[in-house]
Amino acid sequence: MPRRIGLLGGTFDPVHIGHLRGALEVAELLALDELRLVPSARPPHRERPSVSAQDRLAMVRCAVAGVAPLTVDDLELRRDRPSYTIDTLESMRSDMDPRSPLFLLLGWDAFCSLPAWHRWEALLEHCHIVVLQRPDADVEPPEALRDLVAARTVSDPKALDGPGGQITFVWQTPLSVSATQIRQSLATGRSVRFLVPDAVLAYIEAHGLYRAPNTAGTPGTASHGKPPSASTLKSE
């Protein structure tokens, strides 16, 4: 039987529970054989990541270890050029059974920005697009995408048919967590426990990632234990 493969790309700076819970929910909903998390090296539409590609890759590997069907694919990190999603899809397709469905997971903001992506019109030639939305979302796609959404949307994600070419929308468990928030908390010495997997937090601590110079090495910062008394856990 053709394998059902999902793809979730991003900087993962750092990977957190929002990424992982959304990925796992889609993997279960669509009965995926594998859902690959693909860290990007040089995202063309975003700021340069805060830490190295090697650290971000290592954190994603820590996060998904033993969590089937989540896996890690470093193909974008092996390129010496910006990470374009269309290149990633074409590379994956070249190694897959042409009958295998390929599902590209995108958050709502990323989906709305598609018209600015490199060769975005060709994405659906290689995959289905699964748009992740929060249950409290009440927004419309931008005008540039409305015709495409009207023509290609399948209301039931389980009804996606064939190797690609369709769009669907999936409601997520509302977890208001962002990598920006996590980086800011770490830089100011606040705990991020339960916002990232314990293995990721251990890696961050062991390598001193995301800390401002005046907090690096300070006892109690970004730790598994109780944070300094003046600290509070911020969530969005």
LUMZATOR-123133 format. One record per residue: residue number from 1; x, y, z of N, C-alpha, C in turn. Coordinates in nm, 3 decimals. Example, Ala and Ser with C-alpha at 12.3 -4.5 7.8 and 13.67 -1.06 7.14 Angstrom:
<tipas>
 vexmar    n_xx    n_yy    n_zz   ca_xx   ca_yy   ca_zz    c_xx    c_yy    c_zz
      1   1.319  -0.569   0.780   1.230  -0.450   0.780   1.320  -0.330   0.780
      2   1.285  -0.225   0.708   1.367  -0.106   0.714   1.290   0.003   0.787
</tipas>
This chain:
<tipas>
 vexmar    n_xx    n_yy    n_zz   ca_xx   ca_yy   ca_zz    c_xx    c_yy    c_zz
      1   0.085  -0.119   0.000   0.000   0.000   0.000   0.089   0.125   0.000
      2   0.051   0.228  -0.076   0.126   0.354  -0.072   0.124   0.413   0.069
      3   0.237   0.467   0.110   0.247   0.526   0.243   0.187   0.667   0.243
      4   0.128   0.704   0.356   0.069   0.835   0.375   0.168   0.919   0.457
      5   0.221   1.025   0.394   0.329   1.103   0.453   0.283   1.246   0.476
      6   0.312   1.297   0.594   0.288   1.437   0.626   0.417   1.514   0.639
      7   0.410   1.646   0.622   0.527   1.733   0.627   0.492   1.859   0.705
      8   0.569   1.887   0.809   0.556   2.011   0.884   0.692   2.079   0.889
      9   0.705   2.189   0.818   0.831   2.262   0.816   0.828   2.381   0.910
     10   0.944   2.434   0.939   0.952   2.552   1.024   1.092   2.572   1.076
     11   1.113   2.686   1.141   1.245   2.709   1.200   1.262   2.628   1.328
     12   1.151   2.602   1.400   1.157   2.528   1.527   1.264   2.590   1.618
     13   1.241   2.718   1.651   1.342   2.798   1.720   1.289   2.852   1.853
     14   1.259   2.764   1.952   1.275   2.618   1.951   1.143   2.548   1.920
     15   1.151   2.417   1.897   1.031   2.336   1.884   0.958   2.336   2.018
     16   0.823   2.340   2.014   0.747   2.347   2.140   0.621   2.262   2.130
     17   0.544   2.262   2.238   0.429   2.172   2.245   0.321   2.207   2.143
     18   0.313   2.332   2.100   0.217   2.368   1.997   0.247   2.298   1.866
     19   0.374   2.299   1.826   0.414   2.226   1.705   0.378   2.078   1.716
     20   0.416   2.021   1.830   0.407   1.876   1.845   0.263   1.828   1.859
     21   0.183   1.903   1.935   0.044   1.861   1.953  -0.033   1.873   1.822
     22  -0.011   1.982   1.748  -0.076   1.997   1.619  -0.037   1.887   1.523
     23   0.091   1.853   1.520   0.139   1.747   1.430   0.077   1.614   1.467
     24   0.074   1.583   1.596   0.021   1.454   1.638  -0.129   1.442   1.610
     25  -0.203   1.551   1.630  -0.347   1.548   1.603  -0.375   1.522   1.456
     26  -0.300   1.586   1.367  -0.318   1.564   1.223  -0.277   1.423   1.184
     27  -0.168   1.375   1.241  -0.123   1.240   1.209  -0.229   1.137   1.244
     28  -0.294   1.155   1.358  -0.399   1.062   1.397  -0.524   1.079   1.311
     29  -0.563   1.203   1.283  -0.684   1.229   1.205  -0.673   1.171   1.064
     30  -0.557   1.188   1.002  -0.538   1.144   0.864  -0.474   1.006   0.853
     31  -0.456   0.938   0.965  -0.397   0.804   0.967  -0.265   0.801   0.890
     32  -0.176   0.894   0.924  -0.048   0.903   0.854   0.046   0.792   0.900
     33   0.120   0.739   0.805   0.225   0.643   0.838   0.347   0.714   0.896
     34   0.365   0.839   0.856   0.481   0.916   0.901   0.450   1.064   0.886
     35   0.489   1.142   0.986   0.479   1.287   0.975   0.618   1.344   1.003
     36   0.677   1.402   0.900   0.815   1.449   0.908   0.820   1.596   0.948
     37   0.894   1.625   1.055   0.923   1.763   1.091   1.052   1.802   1.021
     38   1.047   1.912   0.946   1.158   1.951   0.860   1.209   2.089   0.902
     39   1.317   2.096   0.981   1.372   2.227   1.016   1.430   2.297   0.894
     40   1.402   2.425   0.882   1.455   2.502   0.769   1.587   2.567   0.808
     41   1.675   2.579   0.709   1.807   2.637   0.735   1.805   2.788   0.719
     42   1.758   2.835   0.604   1.757   2.978   0.574   1.619   3.015   0.521
     43   1.520   3.029   0.609   1.385   3.061   0.561   1.382   3.196   0.491
     44   1.335   3.203   0.367   1.343   3.328   0.291   1.247   3.436   0.338
     45   1.139   3.400   0.409   1.038   3.499   0.448   1.041   3.531   0.597
     46   1.143   3.484   0.669   1.148   3.506   0.813   1.287   3.552   0.854
     47   1.296   3.606   0.975   1.425   3.646   1.027   1.514   3.523   1.049
     48   1.644   3.548   1.048   1.738   3.439   1.072   1.713   3.379   1.210
     49   1.711   3.245   1.221   1.688   3.183   1.352   1.790   3.227   1.456
     50   1.750   3.217   1.583   1.833   3.264   1.693   1.951   3.173   1.723
     51   1.936   3.043   1.695   2.043   2.948   1.722   2.075   2.871   1.595
     52   2.181   2.794   1.598   2.230   2.727   1.478   2.133   2.620   1.429
     53   2.147   2.588   1.302   2.066   2.481   1.243   2.091   2.349   1.314
     54   2.214   2.324   1.354   2.248   2.199   1.422   2.176   2.189   1.556
     55   2.169   2.300   1.630   2.098   2.298   1.758   1.948   2.279   1.738
     56   1.892   2.345   1.640   1.748   2.332   1.616   1.713   2.190   1.572
     57   1.797   2.131   1.489   1.777   1.993   1.446   1.785   1.899   1.566
     58   1.885   1.920   1.650   1.901   1.833   1.767   1.781   1.843   1.860
     59   1.727   1.964   1.877   1.610   1.980   1.966   1.487   1.909   1.910
     60   1.468   1.916   1.777   1.354   1.845   1.719   1.371   1.695   1.735
     61   1.492   1.646   1.718   1.517   1.503   1.737   1.488   1.462   1.881
     62   1.528   1.546   1.976   1.496   1.517   2.116   1.345   1.513   2.137
     63   1.274   1.605   2.074   1.130   1.620   2.096   1.050   1.502   2.046
     64   1.090   1.443   1.934   1.008   1.338   1.873   1.059   1.197   1.901
     65   1.168   1.185   1.974   1.224   1.052   2.001   1.120   0.964   2.068
     66   1.088   0.852   2.004   0.993   0.757   2.060   0.848   0.795   2.043
     67   0.820   0.901   1.966   0.681   0.947   1.947   0.639   0.917   1.803
     68   0.599   0.793   1.778   0.551   0.757   1.644   0.414   0.821   1.620
     69   0.386   0.864   1.495   0.467   0.850   1.374   0.551   0.974   1.342
     70   0.582   1.057   1.443   0.661   1.177   1.418   0.807   1.140   1.395
     71   0.866   1.198   1.289   1.007   1.177   1.258   1.069   1.312   1.222
     72   1.199   1.312   1.197   1.271   1.433   1.160   1.340   1.411   1.026
     73   1.335   1.513   0.940   1.402   1.507   0.809   1.490   1.631   0.797
     74   1.620   1.612   0.774   1.714   1.724   0.768   1.747   1.768   0.626
     75   1.661   1.733   0.530   1.696   1.759   0.390   1.717   1.907   0.361
     76   1.641   1.996   0.426   1.660   2.139   0.399   1.791   2.189   0.456
     77   1.836   2.128   0.563   1.963   2.170   0.623   2.082   2.127   0.539
     78   2.060   2.034   0.448   2.169   1.988   0.362   2.181   2.071   0.234
     79   2.096   2.171   0.220   2.103   2.259   0.103   2.184   2.384   0.136
     80   2.257   2.432   0.038   2.334   2.555   0.056   2.262   2.670  -0.013
     81   2.133   2.685   0.022   2.052   2.792  -0.037   1.926   2.807   0.048
     82   1.848   2.914   0.025   1.726   2.932   0.105   1.633   2.812   0.095
     83   1.552   2.793   0.200   1.463   2.678   0.208   1.329   2.711   0.143
     84   1.311   2.667   0.019   1.183   2.686  -0.049   1.102   2.557  -0.039
     85   0.976   2.572   0.002   0.892   2.454   0.024   0.872   2.375  -0.104
     86   0.861   2.442  -0.217   0.840   2.369  -0.343   0.958   2.277  -0.372
     87   1.081   2.321  -0.340   1.198   2.235  -0.361   1.192   2.112  -0.270
     88   1.147   2.133  -0.147   1.136   2.022  -0.052   1.034   1.921  -0.101
     89   0.919   1.968  -0.147   0.815   1.878  -0.197   0.865   1.799  -0.318
     90   0.931   1.865  -0.410   0.981   1.797  -0.529   1.086   1.692  -0.491
     91   1.170   1.725  -0.393   1.270   1.629  -0.349   1.205   1.508  -0.284
     92   1.107   1.531  -0.199   1.038   1.420  -0.134   0.965   1.334  -0.237
     93   0.899   1.397  -0.332   0.824   1.324  -0.432   0.913   1.233  -0.515
     94   1.036   1.276  -0.539   1.126   1.196  -0.622   1.161   1.063  -0.556
     95   1.143   1.054  -0.423   1.176   0.931  -0.350   1.053   0.855  -0.304
     96   0.935   0.898  -0.349   0.811   0.836  -0.302   0.740   0.763  -0.415
     97   0.657   0.669  -0.375   0.562   0.609  -0.469   0.471   0.720  -0.520
     98   0.456   0.737  -0.651   0.373   0.847  -0.703   0.228   0.840  -0.657
     99   0.185   0.726  -0.610   0.046   0.712  -0.563   0.031   0.756  -0.418
    100   0.141   0.775  -0.348   0.135   0.806  -0.205   0.084   0.948  -0.182
    101  -0.014   0.965  -0.094  -0.058   1.100  -0.058   0.051   1.171   0.024
    102   0.071   1.297  -0.007   0.164   1.380   0.068   0.086   1.500   0.121
    103   0.096   1.526   0.251   0.017   1.630   0.316   0.110   1.736   0.373
    104   0.094   1.859   0.327   0.174   1.971   0.377   0.093   2.046   0.482
    105   0.143   2.050   0.606   0.075   2.118   0.715   0.121   2.262   0.722
    106   0.024   2.354   0.724   0.054   2.496   0.734  -0.034   2.560   0.840
    107   0.023   2.648   0.919  -0.058   2.730   1.008  -0.136   2.833   0.926
    108  -0.235   2.895   0.989  -0.321   2.989   0.917  -0.240   3.106   0.860
    109  -0.149   3.163   0.938  -0.071   3.276   0.890   0.015   3.238   0.770
    110   0.076   3.121   0.776   0.158   3.076   0.664   0.073   3.053   0.540
    111  -0.045   2.995   0.558  -0.133   2.972   0.445  -0.174   3.104   0.379
    112  -0.207   3.204   0.459  -0.248   3.332   0.404  -0.134   3.402   0.329
    113  -0.011   3.369   0.362   0.104   3.432   0.295   0.150   3.357   0.171
    114   0.081   3.250   0.132   0.124   3.168   0.019   0.153   3.247  -0.108
    115   0.073   3.348  -0.145   0.103   3.419  -0.270   0.241   3.484  -0.275
    116   0.307   3.497  -0.161   0.443   3.552  -0.159   0.549   3.445  -0.166
    117   0.509   3.317  -0.168   0.605   3.208  -0.169   0.658   3.181  -0.309
    118   0.777   3.127  -0.315   0.839   3.088  -0.441   0.759   2.976  -0.508
    119   0.712   2.999  -0.630   0.638   2.900  -0.710   0.522   2.839  -0.631
    120   0.451   2.923  -0.560   0.345   2.871  -0.473   0.234   2.803  -0.550
    121   0.210   2.846  -0.674   0.102   2.786  -0.753   0.126   2.639  -0.781
    122   0.251   2.594  -0.771   0.285   2.455  -0.802   0.276   2.363  -0.681
    123   0.251   2.416  -0.563   0.252   2.332  -0.443   0.152   2.218  -0.452
    124   0.030   2.248  -0.498  -0.075   2.146  -0.500  -0.053   2.041  -0.608
    125   0.045   2.060  -0.694   0.081   1.956  -0.789   0.150   1.839  -0.720
    126   0.199   1.865  -0.599   0.279   1.764  -0.528   0.217   1.716  -0.398
    127   0.117   1.787  -0.346   0.066   1.754  -0.214  -0.076   1.805  -0.193
    128  -0.136   1.760  -0.085  -0.254   1.825  -0.029  -0.206   1.927   0.073
    129  -0.281   2.034   0.091  -0.247   2.133   0.194  -0.347   2.121   0.309
    130  -0.294   2.102   0.429  -0.375   2.090   0.550  -0.351   2.216   0.633
    131  -0.452   2.300   0.645  -0.439   2.427   0.716  -0.484   2.408   0.860
    132  -0.395   2.439   0.953  -0.422   2.424   1.096  -0.483   2.552   1.150
    133  -0.600   2.541   1.210  -0.669   2.658   1.264  -0.710   2.633   1.408
    134  -0.710   2.740   1.486  -0.762   2.733   1.622  -0.914   2.734   1.618
    135  -0.978   2.670   1.714  -1.125   2.669   1.715  -1.188   2.807   1.727
    136  -1.115   2.907   1.781  -1.173   3.040   1.795  -1.142   3.129   1.674
    137  -1.084   3.072   1.568  -1.052   3.151   1.449  -1.180   3.189   1.376
    138  -1.188   3.313   1.334  -1.304   3.361   1.258  -1.253   3.458   1.153
    139  -1.182   3.403   1.056  -1.118   3.486   0.954  -1.141   3.426   0.817
    140  -1.122   3.509   0.716  -1.137   3.466   0.579  -1.000   3.467   0.512
    141  -0.976   3.380   0.412  -0.849   3.383   0.341  -0.836   3.511   0.260
    142  -0.713   3.553   0.230  -0.695   3.674   0.151  -0.755   3.657   0.011
    143  -0.786   3.769  -0.052  -0.851   3.766  -0.183  -0.773   3.683  -0.285
    144  -0.640   3.689  -0.277  -0.557   3.616  -0.374  -0.575   3.466  -0.366
    145  -0.630   3.416  -0.254  -0.646   3.272  -0.236  -0.791   3.226  -0.243
    146  -0.886   3.317  -0.250  -1.026   3.279  -0.238  -1.073   3.188  -0.350
    147  -1.033   3.215  -0.472  -1.074   3.128  -0.583  -1.015   2.989  -0.568
    148  -0.889   2.983  -0.526  -0.824   2.854  -0.506  -0.893   2.775  -0.395
    149  -0.924   2.843  -0.286  -0.991   2.777  -0.173  -1.128   2.726  -0.216
    150  -1.201   2.807  -0.291  -1.334   2.767  -0.335  -1.328   2.645  -0.426
    151  -1.225   2.637  -0.510  -1.218   2.528  -0.608  -1.157   2.401  -0.553
    152  -1.070   2.413  -0.452  -0.992   2.295  -0.409  -1.023   2.245  -0.269
    153  -1.110   2.311  -0.195  -1.131   2.274  -0.056  -1.220   2.150  -0.042
    154  -1.177   2.060   0.045  -1.255   1.943   0.085  -1.291   1.963   0.231
    155  -1.420   1.964   0.262  -1.461   1.997   0.398  -1.422   1.890   0.500
    156  -1.423   1.765   0.460  -1.388   1.656   0.551  -1.244   1.615   0.525
    157  -1.152   1.640   0.618  -1.012   1.604   0.595  -0.991   1.458   0.559
    158  -1.076   1.370   0.610  -1.061   1.228   0.581  -1.101   1.193   0.439
    159  -1.163   1.289   0.368  -1.207   1.264   0.231  -1.106   1.310   0.127
    160  -0.990   1.359   0.169  -0.887   1.397   0.072  -0.853   1.278  -0.014
    161  -0.848   1.299  -0.145  -0.836   1.187  -0.238  -0.717   1.206  -0.329
    162  -0.645   1.097  -0.353  -0.532   1.101  -0.445  -0.404   1.148  -0.379
    163  -0.297   1.162  -0.456  -0.167   1.200  -0.399  -0.156   1.346  -0.361
    164  -0.242   1.432  -0.415  -0.234   1.574  -0.385  -0.342   1.652  -0.459
    165  -0.333   1.786  -0.445  -0.422   1.871  -0.523  -0.537   1.933  -0.448
    166  -0.557   1.901  -0.321  -0.672   1.951  -0.247  -0.629   2.024  -0.121
    167  -0.724   2.102  -0.065  -0.702   2.181   0.057  -0.807   2.142   0.159
    168  -0.766   2.134   0.284  -0.863   2.111   0.391  -0.820   2.191   0.513
    169  -0.915   2.210   0.605  -0.891   2.287   0.725  -0.917   2.199   0.846
    170  -0.825   2.201   0.942  -0.832   2.116   1.060  -0.826   2.203   1.184
    171  -0.925   2.186   1.272  -0.924   2.258   1.400  -0.823   2.195   1.494
    172  -0.749   2.281   1.564  -0.649   2.236   1.659  -0.694   2.257   1.803
    173  -0.637   2.180   1.893  -0.650   2.212   2.034  -0.586   2.349   2.058
    174  -0.657   2.442   2.121  -0.603   2.578   2.136  -0.491   2.586   2.239
    175  -0.368   2.585   2.192  -0.250   2.600   2.277  -0.182   2.730   2.239
    176  -0.194   2.830   2.324  -0.138   2.962   2.291   0.009   2.967   2.333
    177   0.091   2.904   2.251   0.235   2.897   2.278   0.306   2.945   2.153
    178   0.411   3.024   2.170   0.489   3.068   2.055   0.637   3.057   2.086
    179   0.716   3.034   1.981   0.861   3.028   1.999   0.916   3.162   2.045
    180   0.855   3.271   1.997   0.899   3.405   2.039   0.883   3.421   2.190
    181   0.768   3.382   2.241   0.743   3.389   2.385   0.844   3.306   2.463
    182   0.874   3.187   2.413   0.968   3.099   2.482   1.108   3.160   2.483
    183   1.150   3.215   2.371   1.283   3.277   2.366   1.291   3.396   2.463
    184   1.185   3.476   2.467   1.185   3.592   2.557   1.190   3.548   2.703
    185   1.116   3.443   2.735   1.117   3.394   2.873   1.256   3.345   2.912
    186   1.318   3.269   2.823   1.452   3.217   2.853   1.553   3.331   2.867
    187   1.541   3.431   2.782   1.636   3.543   2.786   1.626   3.623   2.915
    188   1.510   3.620   2.979   1.490   3.695   3.104   1.491   3.606   3.227
    189   1.530   3.480   3.208   1.547   3.392   3.321   1.421   3.327   3.374
    190   1.312   3.331   3.297   1.188   3.268   3.342   1.180   3.123   3.295
    191   1.108   3.043   3.369   1.096   2.901   3.337   1.006   2.881   3.216
    192   1.043   2.785   3.130   0.958   2.748   3.017   0.917   2.601   3.028
    193   0.929   2.547   3.146   0.888   2.408   3.164   0.740   2.392   3.130
    194   0.707   2.282   3.065   0.574   2.246   3.016   0.536   2.320   2.888
    195   0.619   2.414   2.841   0.598   2.475   2.710   0.679   2.403   2.603
    196   0.785   2.336   2.645   0.865   2.252   2.556   0.880   2.115   2.623
    197   0.905   2.009   2.545   0.929   1.879   2.608   1.049   1.884   2.702
    198   1.047   1.801   2.804   1.157   1.800   2.901   1.292   1.777   2.834
    199   1.294   1.690   2.731   1.421   1.662   2.665   1.474   1.785   2.591
    200   1.384   1.866   2.537   1.424   1.990   2.471   1.474   2.091   2.573
    201   1.405   2.102   2.685   1.449   2.193   2.790   1.587   2.153   2.841
    202   1.609   2.024   2.857   1.740   1.977   2.903   1.849   2.014   2.803
    203   1.818   2.005   2.674   1.917   2.042   2.571   1.944   2.192   2.576
    204   1.839   2.272   2.589   1.857   2.417   2.597   1.946   2.454   2.714
    205   1.921   2.393   2.828   2.000   2.422   2.947   2.144   2.377   2.932
    206   2.162   2.257   2.876   2.297   2.203   2.863   2.384   2.286   2.770
    207   2.321   2.351   2.671   2.396   2.427   2.573   2.383   2.578   2.592
    208   2.312   2.620   2.696   2.300   2.763   2.725   2.233   2.842   2.616
    209   2.131   2.784   2.552   2.067   2.851   2.438   1.967   2.957   2.484
    210   1.958   3.063   2.406   1.856   3.168   2.420   1.874   3.257   2.543
    211   1.978   3.238   2.618   1.995   3.320   2.737   2.063   3.452   2.703
    212   2.015   3.558   2.767   2.085   3.685   2.757   2.217   3.673   2.833
    213   2.319   3.752   2.795   2.450   3.738   2.860   2.445   3.748   3.012
    214   2.357   3.834   3.066   2.355   3.851   3.212   2.278   3.743   3.285
    215   2.211   3.650   3.209   2.142   3.539   3.276   2.212   3.407   3.255
    216   2.306   3.400   3.160   2.376   3.275   3.133   2.448   3.228   3.258
    217   2.419   3.104   3.295   2.485   3.046   3.410   2.427   3.086   3.544
    218   2.320   3.169   3.542   2.259   3.209   3.669   2.178   3.095   3.726
    219   2.201   3.056   3.849   2.125   2.945   3.908   1.975   2.973   3.905
    220   1.899   2.870   3.867   1.754   2.881   3.870   1.693   2.932   3.742
    221   1.773   2.979   3.643   1.714   3.031   3.522   1.683   2.920   3.426
    222   1.566   2.929   3.364   1.521   2.833   3.264   1.541   2.690   3.309
    223   1.511   2.662   3.433   1.545   2.532   3.487   1.423   2.445   3.506
    224   1.448   2.318   3.536   1.340   2.226   3.568   1.279   2.259   3.703
    225   1.358   2.317   3.790   1.310   2.347   3.923   1.234   2.477   3.929
    226   1.216   2.526   4.051   1.140   2.648   4.072   1.218   2.767   4.020
    227   1.157   2.854   3.939   1.228   2.972   3.889   1.244   3.075   3.997
    228   1.323   3.180   3.972   1.337   3.286   4.072   1.201   3.340   4.112
    229   1.188   3.387   4.236   1.057   3.424   4.291   0.992   3.536   4.214
    230   1.070   3.624   4.148   1.012   3.736   4.076   0.962   3.696   3.939
    231   0.990   3.572   3.897   0.953   3.527   3.764   0.810   3.481   3.760
    232   0.747   3.499   3.647   0.613   3.445   3.621   0.616   3.381   3.485
    233   0.532   3.282   3.468   0.524   3.211   3.341   0.427   3.282   3.252
    234   0.475   3.339   3.144   0.391   3.415   3.052   0.338   3.324   2.943
    235   0.212   3.336   2.911   0.154   3.263   2.799   0.071   3.358   2.716
    236   0.064   3.330   2.586  -0.011   3.416   2.497  -0.152   3.364   2.479
</tipas>
